[in-house]
């Protein structure tokens, strides 16, 4: 189970040996980095910087020296680990592919809406550098209107998309609506620069409510 591109979570069916000292016991320990081999498609071994035990020694968290490349394929092999029984059992060697692609998918994290009569402006904020072609396409935005209906940006009168920052993290939408107000936006076919699709694809993101604070 990959939690992020630098951390691997290994879940065992029962508590395992997590001894940190002693030649014999540490050799069979789930905290011994020699019992894990993480390689890329060219069989290059990835360095482990830290290993920690969690959840009553049933979960092991492995921290790598550097983040895995989203465009590469990786494999983890686990061997030589025993459980905590009085008469210890060794686990069968385990090999699994690591699906890194999509771990760091982009997300539409914020929306700010400005209404001026029939003219409306929406600023969108993304968590990662975005593919400029996808964020520039009005077909990739779904606008929520008065909290009750949704409409593609491209189908709304006077719609325009402006990429405010060169990395595509801030995008400005402008359009016209008569006697109605936009209340949120969802991203559709948006991708980051690594080709990962939007994490909250199709989910309407509404602006944060602001309150006056007396100072």
C-alpha positions in Angstrom: 0.0 0.0 0.0 1.7 3.2 -1.2 0.7 6.2 0.9 2.7 8.8 -1.1 5.6 8.6 -3.6 8.2 8.4 -0.8 6.4 6.2 1.8 5.4 2.5 1.5 3.0 1.0 4.0 3.3 -2.7 4.5 0.4 -4.4 6.3 0.9 -7.9 7.8 -1.9 -10.3 8.8 -0.3 -10.7 12.3 2.3 -9.1 14.5 5.9 -9.5 13.2 9.3 -9.4 14.8 10.5 -5.8 15.2 13.7 -6.3 17.2 16.3 -3.7 16.7 19.3 -5.4 18.3 20.9 -8.8 18.4 22.4 -10.4 15.4 20.0 -13.3 15.1 16.8 -11.5 16.0 17.5 -8.3 13.9 18.3 -10.5 10.9 14.7 -11.7 10.9 13.2 -8.3 11.9 10.7 -6.3 9.9 12.8 -3.3 10.8 15.8 -4.6 9.0 16.1 -2.9 5.6 17.9 -5.9 4.2 14.6 -7.7 4.2 13.1 -5.4 1.6 14.2 -4.9 -1.9 12.6 -2.1 -4.0 13.7 -1.9 -7.6 12.8 0.0 -10.8 12.3 -1.7 -14.2 16.1 -1.7 -14.7 16.6 -3.5 -11.4 18.1 -0.4 -9.7 17.7 -0.7 -6.0 16.0 2.2 -4.2 17.6 3.4 -0.9 15.6 3.1 2.4 16.2 5.9 4.8 13.9 4.8 7.7 11.6 1.9 8.8 9.1 2.2 11.7 6.6 -0.2 13.2 2.9 0.8 13.9 -0.4 -0.8 14.9 1.0 -3.3 17.4 3.7 -4.4 15.0 1.3 -5.4 12.2 2.1 -2.3 10.0 5.5 -1.3 8.8 6.1 2.2 7.3 9.1 2.4 5.0 10.5 5.8 4.1 12.6 6.0 1.0 15.7 8.2 0.4 14.0 9.9 -2.5 10.5 10.0 -4.1 9.7 7.4 -6.7 9.3 8.6 -10.3 5.6 8.6 -11.4 6.6 7.6 -14.9 8.6 4.5 -13.7 7.5 1.0 -12.7 8.7 -0.4 -9.4 8.6 -3.7 -7.5 9.0 -4.5 -3.8 10.2 -7.9 -2.6 9.9 -8.8 1.1 11.6 -11.8 2.6 13.2 -13.3 5.8 10.7 -11.8 8.3 9.3 -13.9 11.1 6.3 -13.5 13.4 6.3 -13.0 17.2 5.1 -16.6 18.1 7.1 -18.5 20.7 8.0 -20.9 17.9 8.4 -18.4 15.1 7.1 -18.8 11.6 8.8 -17.2 8.6 6.7 -15.5 6.0 6.7 -16.7 2.5 8.7 -14.4 0.1 6.4 -11.7 -1.2 6.7 -9.7 -4.4 4.4 -6.9 -5.5 4.4 -4.1 -8.1 4.1 -0.6 -6.8 1.6 1.6 -8.6 3.1 5.0 -8.2 1.3 6.7 -11.1 -1.5 8.8 -9.8 -0.3 8.9 -6.2 0.4 12.6 -6.6 -2.6 13.4 -8.7 -3.5 17.1 -8.9 -6.4 18.6 -7.1 -8.7 21.6 -7.5 -8.1 22.9 -4.0 -9.8 26.4 -4.1 -12.4 28.5 -5.8 -13.0 32.2 -5.6 -16.0 33.8 -7.2 -16.6 37.5 -8.1 -20.0 38.5 -9.4 -20.7 41.9 -11.0 -24.2 42.0 -12.4 -24.4 39.5 -15.3 -20.6 39.3 -15.5 -18.9 36.6 -13.5 -15.2 35.8 -12.7 -14.0 32.6 -11.0 -10.4 31.9 -10.0 -9.3 28.3 -9.7 -6.4 27.1 -7.6 -4.6 23.8 -8.3 -2.3 21.8 -6.0 0.3 21.0 -8.7 1.7 22.4 -12.0 -0.9 21.8 -14.6 -0.9 20.8 -18.3 -1.6 24.1 -20.0 -3.6 22.6 -22.9 -6.1 20.9 -20.6 -6.6 23.9 -18.2 -7.1 26.2 -21.2 -9.9 24.1 -22.6 -13.4 25.4 -21.6 -14.8 21.9 -22.2 -13.0 20.8 -19.0 -15.0 22.9 -16.5 -18.5 22.3 -15.2 -20.1 25.4 -13.6 -22.7 25.0 -10.9 -25.4 27.6 -11.2 -27.5 28.8 -8.2 -26.6 25.5 -6.5 -29.2 23.7 -8.5 -27.9 23.0 -12.0 -24.6 22.4 -13.8 -23.5 23.6 -17.2 -20.3 23.2 -19.2 -18.3 26.4 -19.3 -18.1 26.2 -23.1 -21.9 26.3 -23.3 -22.2 29.5 -21.3 -22.4 32.9 -23.1 -19.1 34.8 -23.4 -17.0 32.1 -21.7 -13.2 32.6 -21.6 -10.3 30.8 -19.9 -7.1 32.6 -18.9 -4.2 30.8 -17.4 -3.0 33.4 -14.8 0.3 31.7 -13.8 2.8 30.1 -16.2 2.7 26.8 -14.2 -1.1 26.5 -14.7 -1.8 26.5 -10.9 -4.1 29.5 -11.1 -6.7 29.8 -13.8 -9.3 32.6 -14.4 -12.8 31.8 -15.8 -15.0 34.6 -17.1 -18.6 34.3 -18.5 -22.1 35.9 -18.5 -25.2 34.7 -16.8 -28.5 36.7 -16.7 -30.2 36.8 -13.3 -28.2 33.9 -12.0 -25.0 33.3 -10.1 -22.3 30.6 -10.2 -21.9 28.8 -6.9 -19.1 26.4 -7.7 -16.9 24.7 -10.3 -15.8 21.1 -11.1 -12.8 20.1 -13.2 -13.2 17.4 -15.8 -10.5 16.4 -18.2 -7.7 18.3 -16.4 -4.2 16.9 -16.0 -0.9 17.8 -14.4 2.4 18.0 -16.3 3.0 14.3 -15.6 -0.3 13.3 -17.2 -2.1 12.5 -13.9 -5.8 13.2 -14.0 -7.6 15.4 -11.5 -8.1 13.7 -8.1 -11.5 15.4 -7.5 -12.7 14.9 -11.1 -16.3 16.1 -11.5 -16.7 17.2 -7.9 -18.1 20.6 -7.4 -15.8 22.8 -5.4 -17.4 25.8 -3.7 -15.7 29.0 -2.5 -14.8 29.2 1.2 -17.2 31.4 3.2 -15.6 34.5 4.6 -16.6 36.2 7.9 -15.8 39.6 9.2 -13.4 39.5 12.1 -13.1 42.5 14.5 -9.5 43.3 15.4 
